[in-house]
């Protein structure tokens, strides 16, 4: 059955439509968006001279103690354009008036851009090769959170300490995949910290108290792979990061990552081709996600054992 025949059938069915709705995107928690007026941008990396202990004592009539500036690194890069178009034949549009094909097309291309960005950010954040040696660990055996003797708080504390030693700040954000969240809700050592003898349920609020991290987010976003099967974008991993609050941020704040987007770049437009019989609904955006400070993050991978492994 072709698209046109399918639409003819759907157009005469009830107004109720069945579709798939993706879970909320969470990459913004690790890659907050900053806007740029230009596509060519400079990313500055400042050094750690503010953390050094200097000789500040001065005798009478002695010279002042002067810092020797260490300078900074500058990376120049260009943002990438992303676009996605949905074709609508004039015959399809006439047959599909009841299911609002133009609205559907707009939603598909817009969600397509959002999903691509989410996948780009997740791939960067979950790639061990992007992190310094001291900012990552792969769990195994009894350390995996599915094991009854595991110590999630100890693992998280070690990760926080590793980040603090690099940037002078504890991470304030934790992102984990859905399967990790499922194991933490059942973890025996965490449930043992709950005073009540009944209804020992681990919640995200409790987890924030246990881990002493203000922002904890579960990545539930799914995508359809090449075999048309659903997969989760955020896998068997935990990412901890220091993410500055943009409304109070300075250029000297450490930061794990950003999505740099050209200002007002996101646009929806229409164009025609093929003898004006096919109209395209197109979404365009210009952005690039950057892992600007991997030392401000920590990757815990292989968090759960394979099912049946413990």
C-alpha positions in Angstrom: 0.0 0.0 0.0 1.4 3.4 -1.0 1.4 6.6 0.9 -1.4 8.1 -1.2 -3.6 5.1 -0.6 -2.8 5.1 3.1 -3.8 8.7 3.4 -7.0 8.2 1.5 -8.0 5.6 4.0 -6.9 7.6 7.0 -8.7 10.7 5.8 -12.0 8.9 6.1 -11.4 7.5 9.6 -12.2 9.3 12.8 -10.4 12.4 13.9 -8.4 10.3 16.4 -4.8 9.9 15.3 -2.2 7.5 16.6 1.4 8.5 16.8 4.6 8.1 18.8 5.6 10.8 21.3 9.3 11.0 22.3 10.2 11.5 25.9 11.6 14.9 26.8 15.0 15.8 25.7 17.5 16.3 28.5 20.8 17.2 26.7 20.3 20.9 27.7 21.2 19.9 31.3 24.7 19.1 30.2 25.0 21.2 27.1 23.2 24.5 27.9 22.6 26.7 24.9 24.5 29.9 24.4 23.7 32.1 21.3 26.1 33.6 18.9 25.6 36.4 16.4 28.1 34.8 14.0 28.7 31.3 12.7 32.5 31.6 13.2 33.1 31.6 17.0 36.1 31.6 19.4 36.1 29.3 22.5 38.5 30.4 25.2 40.1 28.0 27.7 41.4 29.8 30.8 44.1 28.4 33.0 44.1 27.6 36.7 46.1 30.6 37.9 43.3 31.7 40.2 43.8 28.6 42.3 47.5 29.0 42.9 48.9 30.1 46.2 51.1 33.2 45.7 53.6 34.9 47.9 51.5 38.0 48.9 53.6 39.3 51.8 55.3 42.7 51.2 57.9 44.4 53.4 58.1 48.2 53.8 59.3 49.9 50.6 59.6 46.5 48.8 58.2 45.9 45.3 54.7 44.6 44.9 54.2 40.9 44.3 53.3 40.6 40.6 51.6 37.6 39.0 53.2 36.2 35.8 50.1 35.7 33.6 49.8 32.3 32.0 47.6 33.4 29.2 44.8 31.3 27.7 44.1 29.0 24.8 41.7 30.0 22.0 39.9 27.6 19.7 38.3 29.0 16.6 35.5 26.9 14.9 32.5 27.3 12.7 28.9 26.3 13.5 27.2 23.7 11.4 23.9 24.1 9.5 21.3 21.4 10.0 18.1 21.1 8.0 15.4 18.6 7.3 12.5 18.7 4.8 9.2 16.7 4.6 7.7 16.4 1.1 3.9 16.7 0.5 2.4 16.0 -2.9 -0.6 18.2 -3.8 -2.7 15.0 -4.2 -1.7 13.8 -0.7 -2.6 17.2 0.8 -6.1 17.2 -0.7 -6.8 13.7 0.6 -5.3 14.3 4.0 -7.2 17.5 5.1 -8.6 15.8 8.2 -5.2 14.8 9.6 -3.5 18.1 9.0 -0.5 16.9 7.1 1.3 20.2 7.2 1.2 20.3 11.0 2.4 16.7 11.0 5.2 17.5 8.7 6.3 20.5 10.8 6.4 18.4 13.9 8.4 15.6 12.2 11.1 17.9 10.9 11.3 20.0 14.1 11.5 16.9 16.3 14.0 15.4 13.9 16.4 18.3 14.5 15.9 18.1 18.3 16.5 14.4 18.2 19.7 14.7 16.2 21.1 17.3 18.7 20.2 15.0 21.6 22.0 12.1 20.0 25.1 14.3 19.2 25.3 15.5 22.8 24.8 12.0 24.2 27.4 10.5 22.0 29.9 13.2 23.1 29.1 12.9 26.8 29.2 9.0 26.8 32.4 8.6 24.8 35.3 7.6 27.2 37.9 8.8 24.7 36.7 12.4 25.3 37.7 12.3 29.0 41.1 12.6 30.8 42.4 9.4 32.4 41.4 10.5 35.9 37.9 11.5 34.8 36.4 8.2 33.9 35.8 4.7 35.2 34.2 1.5 33.9 32.6 -0.5 36.7 32.8 -4.3 37.0 31.9 -7.1 39.4 30.8 -6.0 42.8 31.1 -2.3 42.0 28.3 -2.5 39.4 25.1 -1.0 40.9 23.1 -4.2 40.2 25.3 -6.1 42.6 24.0 -6.4 46.2 27.4 -5.3 47.6 27.8 -2.2 45.4 28.4 1.2 46.9 26.9 3.9 44.6 27.6 6.7 47.1 31.2 5.8 47.2 31.5 5.6 43.4 29.8 9.0 43.1 31.9 10.6 45.9 35.1 9.4 44.1 33.9 10.9 40.8 33.0 14.2 42.5 36.5 14.4 44.1 38.2 13.7 40.8 36.3 16.6 39.2 37.0 19.0 42.2 40.7 18.2 41.9 40.6 19.3 38.3 38.5 22.5 38.4 38.1 23.4 42.1 34.3 22.8 42.0 32.1 19.8 42.7 29.9 18.7 39.8 26.4 20.0 40.2 24.6 17.9 37.5 24.2 14.1 37.0 22.7 12.5 34.0 22.0 8.8 33.8 20.3 6.4 31.4 17.0 4.8 32.2 18.4 1.4 33.0 20.8 2.9 35.5 17.9 4.7 37.3 16.0 1.4 37.4 19.0 -0.3 39.2 19.5 2.6 41.7 15.8 2.4 42.7 16.4 -1.2 43.7 20.0 -0.8 45.1 20.2 -2.4 48.6 22.8 -0.1 50.0 20.7 3.0 49.1 17.5 1.4 50.4 19.3 0.7 53.7 19.7 4.5 54.2 15.9 5.0 54.4 14.7 5.2 58.0 11.2 3.8 57.4 10.9 0.0 57.5 8.2 0.0 54.9 7.8 1.5 51.4 11.5 1.9 50.9 11.3 3.6 47.6 14.3 5.5 46.1 13.2 8.8 44.5 15.2 11.4 42.6 14.8 13.8 45.5 16.3 11.2 47.9 19.1 10.5 45.3 20.0 14.3 45.4 20.4 14.1 49.1 22.4 10.9 49.1 24.7 12.1 46.3 24.7 15.8 47.3 24.1 16.8 43.7 21.5 19.5 43.0 20.4 18.4 39.5 19.8 14.8 38.7 18.2 13.9 35.4 17.2 10.6 33.8 17.7 10.3 30.0 14.7 8.4 28.5 14.9 9.7 25.0 14.5 6.9 22.3 15.3 6.7 18.6 14.5 4.3 15.8 17.6 2.6 14.6 18.5 1.3 11.1 16.4 -1.8 11.7 13.4 0.3 12.8 13.7 -0.8 16.4 13.6 1.6 19.3 16.9 2.2 21.3 17.7 4.5 24.2 20.1 7.4 23.4 21.3 7.5 27.0 22.8 4.1 27.8 24.3 2.2 30.8 26.2 5.2 31.9 26.3 8.1 34.4 27.7 11.5 33.5 28.6 14.0 36.2 29.5 17.6 35.2 29.8 21.1 36.5 27.3 23.1 34.5 27.4 26.9 35.2 24.1 28.8 35.7 24.0 30.9 32.5 22.3 33.9 34.1 25.3 34.2 36.6 28.0 32.9 34.4 31.4 34.6 33.7 34.0 33.6 31.2 36.2 32.3 34.0 33.7 29.7 35.2 34.6 26.1 34.5 32.2 24.4 32.1 31.7 20.9 30.9 29.9 21.6 27.6 27.8 24.0 25.6 25.6 24.0 22.5 26.4 27.1 20.6 23.5 28.2 18.4 23.4 31.0 16.0 20.9 33.6 17.2 17.4 33.3 15.5 18.7 30.5 13.3 15.8 28.0 13.9 13.3 28.6 11.1 10.4 26.7 9.5 9.7 27.5 5.8 8.1 26.0 2.7 9.4 25.6 -0.8 8.2 23.9 -4.0 9.8 21.9 -6.8 9.0 19.3 -9.4 6.6 21.5 -11.3 5.0 22.9 -8.1 3.3 19.6 -7.4 5.4 18.7 -4.4 5.7 21.1 -1.5 8.4 20.8 1.2 8.1 21.8 4.9 11.6 22.5 6.0 13.2 23.1 9.4 16.6 24.8 9.5 18.9 25.4 12.5 22.6 26.4 12.9 24.4 25.0 16.0 27.2 22.8 17.2 27.5 21.0 20.6 31.0 21.3 22.1 32.6 19.4 25.0 34.6 22.4 26.0 36.0 21.2 29.4 36.0 17.4 29.8 38.0 17.8 33.0 34.8 19.4 34.4 33.0 16.1 33.9 33.3 12.4 34.9 32.0 9.4 33.0 31.0 6.2 34.9 30.3 3.5 32.3 29.2 -0.1 32.4 27.2 0.8 35.5 24.9 -2.3 35.5 25.9 -5.8 34.8 24.3 -7.5 31.8 21.0 -9.0 32.6 21.6 -12.4 34.2 25.2 -11.4 35.1 24.8 -11.1 38.8 
